[in-house]
């Protein structure tokens, strides 16, 4: 009860701060299982995307977030109890980078640890470390479990936050998610101006008005190739961005 | 801090109520008679505007009755929302982020806090002097020189229009005019004349508008709307002299000046919108667009009205 109340409060605050306006383009809010995939420019992305959904949907939509960023103190309370976030491990090598004292690359939250990782593995399949591989499979299992029979997910297939000008190429994790669950609708979402509200590397938000645009679910062939799937998905988000 | 509701205020509120009722009835009748597609769209927008006028009048009247603090709070909120629409519309750069934070969360509240404590000297100097120097100084700390002057100027211009100029409206309440101390009627006079001028320009423009007055800047503004609107609003303003410290002639002259300034404000803000290829600053107020679309005429008229009144009547 208190959680629902807190969830509504946070959603209202996020909408108020970012003045988010919502557009549903050839798409409607629906309870069916979906993967919402969006461009990624800010820590606020999933909070705002989640907060503009109708309250009864919010309970079923789980953002995918990075375990190391969201697993301490208040953040953890919010992530786990309010947003029901799926926390997954980042790629092994960011831990190394972090240990080496470089902070910036590990800033990206969102579970694209996994999604980023997939492509790392594919590109460097000859040198794939066994430990990384098991981490990915573990993360994919976590996502599939989180999806379950009735939930939806929010993911950011770019793998890291961009500067808001270009949408980086998608990692292939989203494709593997589809291979496992072709029954789920893949809904493209474009988030506008959130990079201006809270850009990468900033702590204090500025109340610039943002927009959340939901597009029609991807139309996919039964045997869509990986390249074609990724292309369609990327194109769908870019198209919404031009509206 | 409840303002005393004298009989003059009661008359004005009653008149506004009647005006809104009549507009609503006319809007309802028109919605039954409109035939063409274009006509229907216009009437639908007209009715959305009328409903929004009910809400805006209600909020404004309520805060006026709460005394100066209510109005200061209302206009602080309006400034904040207007600034937000402005900053969203213009191009800002990544290196502007912290300066924008200062603009929204320090400078805007500070300007209205100065009104709250009636510190006139700093109120008039804060944005044009201190903030004018602060903004480039804060920006330069970021080390990004790309478009430096443009960026500093855009941010400062937004603060001048959305915060400084708008804050002059509630500043009327701290003027020390003999017989009119903390008199909400002066603020009411300003808002009525300026907004009625917009309304009359719209109505005359829709009824008779043919010759465009500034086709490249604001295609909907016509000479017929301009003349009809200015004359009607000036006449109403002159007729409201009894609620102000002005004589009949002075009220008439003030009203004419207010309507002309308001018109200039509307044109200037339109030019910014055209340059950024948008129709409105936002969609906060149904039928009207954004807050800044409704406040553009107040931005230009409030500061001059304040200073003329202060110079001649205190």
Contacts between the chains, C-beta under 8 A, distances in Angstrom:
chain1	res1	chain2	res2	distance
A	19	B	84	6.6
A	19	B	88	7.9
A	21	B	283	6.9
A	163	B	94	7.2
A	193	B	88	6.8
A	196	B	88	7.8
A	196	B	92	6.6
A	196	B	97	7.9
A	199	B	94	5.8
A	199	B	97	6.1
A	202	B	97	5.6
A	202	B	98	7.8
A	204	B	98	7.5
A	204	B	101	5.0
A	205	B	101	7.9
A	206	B	87	7.6
A	206	B	97	6.2
A	206	B	100	4.5
A	206	B	101	5.3
A	206	B	104	6.2
A	207	B	80	7.8
A	207	B	84	5.2
A	207	B	104	5.9
A	208	B	84	7.0
A	208	B	87	6.1
A	208	B	88	5.0
A	208	B	92	7.8
A	208	B	100	7.8
A	209	B	84	6.2
A	209	B	85	6.9
A	209	B	88	4.3
A	209	B	282	6.8
